[in-house]
Amino acid sequence: MITSINYNEFLFYNLIQLFSNNNHPLVNLEFDLAFNTINKYYNDFITSNYNDENISEYDCIIDYLNNY
């Protein structure tokens, strides 16, 4: 069972709430309910082509969400 998340995962979850279209499974899902799956979805982002070390993580996440 996951008992904590890191800042990057927290940022990812919050950006989903602000910028994601309704296709992402975490959209409008309360934090307590989403908590155990945030890590899985963040790892999906990390392993995607949208994760570019030459661009800020914030911008990469926004790009990822806009194309989800």
Summary of the structure (lengths in Angstrom):
residues: 68
radius of gyration: 11.3
end to end distance: 26.9
largest distance: 33.2
contacts: 166
relative contact order: 0.20
helix: 57%
strand: 0%
